[in-house]
Amino acid sequence: MITDGEPQGEPEDLIRQAEQRIKDDEANKRVAFFAVGVENANMDRLRNIAVRAPVKLVGLNFVEMFVWLSQSAQAVSHSQLDEQVALPPPGWGTV
């Protein structure tokens, strides 16, 4: 998810439900959720949403981010079920 971290008018209870669903789906290995904050993003809110630490996009490094994502997805697609895959550090952002 690439975001400024701020809701767009959704009720807080709906946001909490979404946060819990992300955590449940991560725990059950249904998704790997990555939160990316753009310039001036509310990183505290992103820390509440994501299981892993959110990454702050450096400047407008969208191309680098999508190349990293593509390479990471390719590495994961070649792995075995339940195999841990080490992803390269995101040179396009900071943790």
C-alpha positions as CSV (number, residue, x, y, z in Angstrom):
1,M,0.0,0.0,0.0
2,I,1.4,3.4,-1.0
3,T,-0.1,6.1,1.1
4,D,0.1,9.3,3.1
5,G,-1.2,7.2,6.0
6,E,-4.3,9.4,6.5
7,P,-7.9,8.1,6.2
8,Q,-10.1,9.6,3.6
9,G,-13.2,9.9,5.7
10,E,-13.7,6.3,6.7
11,P,-15.1,5.7,10.2
12,E,-12.5,4.7,12.8
13,D,-14.2,1.4,13.5
14,L,-13.9,0.5,9.8
15,I,-10.2,1.4,9.9
16,R,-9.6,-0.8,13.0
17,Q,-11.4,-3.7,11.2
18,A,-9.1,-3.3,8.2
19,E,-6.0,-3.2,10.5
20,Q,-7.1,-6.4,12.2
21,R,-7.9,-8.1,8.9
22,I,-4.4,-7.3,7.6
23,K,-2.8,-8.7,10.8
24,D,-5.0,-11.8,10.6
25,D,-4.2,-12.4,7.0
26,E,-0.5,-11.9,7.6
27,A,-0.6,-14.4,10.5
28,N,-2.4,-17.0,8.3
29,K,0.0,-16.4,5.4
30,R,-2.7,-15.2,3.1
31,V,-0.9,-11.9,2.2
32,A,2.4,-10.2,2.6
33,F,1.4,-6.6,3.3
34,F,4.0,-3.8,2.8
35,A,3.2,-0.2,3.8
36,V,5.0,2.6,1.9
37,G,4.7,6.1,3.1
38,V,5.1,9.0,0.7
39,E,6.5,12.4,1.7
40,N,5.0,13.7,5.0
41,A,3.2,10.4,5.5
42,N,1.8,9.6,9.0
43,M,4.3,6.8,9.7
44,D,2.8,6.2,13.2
45,R,-0.5,5.3,11.7
46,L,1.2,3.0,9.1
47,R,3.0,1.2,12.0
48,N,-0.4,0.4,13.5
49,I,-1.6,-1.0,10.2
50,A,1.3,-3.1,9.1
51,V,2.9,-6.1,10.8
52,R,6.4,-5.3,9.4
53,A,7.9,-1.9,9.6
54,P,6.6,0.6,7.0
55,V,9.1,2.0,4.6
56,K,9.3,5.7,3.8
57,L,9.7,6.4,0.1
58,V,12.7,8.6,-0.6
59,G,11.7,11.5,-2.8
60,L,9.9,10.2,-5.9
61,N,11.7,6.9,-6.3
62,F,8.6,5.1,-7.6
63,V,10.5,3.4,-10.5
64,E,13.1,2.0,-8.1
65,M,10.4,0.8,-5.7
66,F,8.4,-1.0,-8.5
67,V,11.6,-2.6,-9.8
68,W,12.4,-3.9,-6.3
69,L,8.8,-5.1,-5.9
70,S,9.0,-7.0,-9.3
71,Q,12.3,-8.6,-8.4
72,S,11.1,-9.5,-4.9
73,A,7.9,-11.1,-6.3
74,Q,9.9,-13.1,-8.8
75,A,12.2,-14.4,-6.0
76,V,9.2,-15.4,-4.0
77,S,7.4,-17.0,-6.9
78,H,10.5,-19.3,-7.4
79,S,10.5,-20.4,-3.7
80,Q,8.9,-23.4,-2.1
81,L,5.7,-23.2,0.0
82,D,6.5,-21.9,3.5
83,E,10.1,-21.1,2.5
84,Q,11.4,-17.9,3.9
85,V,12.8,-15.6,1.2
86,A,15.3,-12.9,2.1
87,L,14.3,-9.7,0.2
88,P,17.0,-7.2,-0.7
89,P,17.0,-4.0,1.3
90,P,14.8,-1.3,-0.2
91,G,17.3,1.1,-1.6
92,W,14.4,3.3,-2.6
93,G,13.2,4.0,0.9
94,T,14.1,4.1,4.6
95,V,12.7,2.1,7.5
